[in-house]
Amino acid sequence: MFSLTNIRKNTFKTKHWSFNQSQNLMIEDVFLARRYIQNYWPKLTYFNPTDKDTLIGLPNPYLIPSRKNFKGFDFNEMYYWDSYFTIQAFLNSESNKDLVLGILDNLIFLFKKFQIIPNASRDYLTSHSQPPLLTSMIYDIYDHYSMSNQWLEQRIEVAKEEYVKVWTSQELPYYHQVYQGLSRYYDSNDSLAENESGWDKTIRFNRNCLNYLPIDLNCMLYKYERDFYRTALIFNNDYEANFWLSKSEQRASQINHLMWDRSSGLFYDYNFVDKKKASIRSLAAYFALWSGVANDFQAEKLKNNLLYFEHQGGLVTTDFLPEKYQNKNFLNFQWSYPNGWAPLHFIVVEGLKKYNYFEDANRIAMRWLKTNLAWFEQNDNFLEKYNVVNVTKQPAIGIYTSQIGFGWTNAVFERFCQDFIDF
């Protein structure tokens, strides 16, 4: 079922990596790691068609982040935003089409059942979602597999319902849209709202997630509106196209007004209670490139300001960890300095490519690949996150121990190999 493409069928010796940025990786350099990933996918494939205890039954097989380990963690549920990044490994392979289509349809099944796509397919995780990537997933599949317009229409209609009932709702239980047409992450308390962000936990929201309009969330909703606009054009519906174009332009205007800081050349989360931008620099700003919100001037500033985040091993999630967050009384903020994460590297690299910054995209991808490769060489596995500031050290732990496996790390590694090595 799983197959590598465009790779010579030789056996290659593992290489000891330096982090020389002038050195691009070659096909033979990544062969062993890619073969390991290929052989590991069946271990991450799970099928649970009926409800079992707290695990929600799903109609199709899916990919999980990690298998049960010695610490007792058992990730056999399907996660929303993990699924978007994990399918990136398979979009260039027709042989995995059924798996990819099934994962998307599982998300749609969950929405129809609960009127929300839960954080993951556990009944105790249905009070909040995860970062909304449904339209991006739909269009990635539509474009790569040349799906029919009927297929597209059916699934985009579900995404429109999700957009209205969850992400732009102004009433309970999903009170997301709160200020000047922009949305926040939401649940019954700040901790659960932060879990919905996927950044569990982070210094971005100062433990007051409900007070913030996140830059990444509103960029993703802008992407929804642009995808709805694209759909209307496909179906020659000028009235609806104009409606969604206007919606997206309004959101972009508000994002620029509240979240763009010209002096620093970055986007920030916005505290709508205190009426001020957050002070934390984070890679969430780069969703403005990925989504297309940024204009050319902003894109150049964002590209130049990678210097705040770029280290030996790749991009750090926040540019540093303020002293107060180093206090033992605080939570461990794994979505912060010094850790780097595969999904954020994918977002930044795709954003740079969108604005034709291909050399920068290649440099970032190579740094990340070499970090993953160095760890794999020493440990024969992949991690959910890495210490990109000091690649010889373990990543900073979070509210749970570091996991190996790992779905989206494996997938982004493979996707970067396809995009920057196989070509």
Buried (B, 14 or more C-beta within 10 A) or exposed (E): EBEBEEBEEEEBEEBEBEBEEEEBBEBBBBBBBBBBBBEBBEEBBBEBEEEEEEBBEBEBBBBBBBBEBEEEBEBBBBBBBBBBBBBBBBBBBEEBBEBBBBBBBBBBBBBEBBBBBBBBBBEEBBBBBBBBBBBBBBBBBBEBBEBEEEBBEEBBEBBBEBBEBBBBBEEEBBBBBBBBBBBBBBBEEBBBBBBBBBBBBBBBBBBEBBBBBBBBBBBBBBBBBBBBBBBBBBEEEEEBBEBBBEBBBBBBEBBBEBBBEEEBBBBBBBBBEEEEBBEBBBBBBBBBBBBBBBBEEBBBBBBEBBEBBBBBBBBBBBBBBEEEBEEEEEBEBBBBBBBBBBBBBBBBBBBBBBBEBEEBBBBBBBBBBBBBBBBBBEEEBBBBBBBBBEBEEEBBEBEEEBBBBBBBBBBBBBBBBBBBBBE
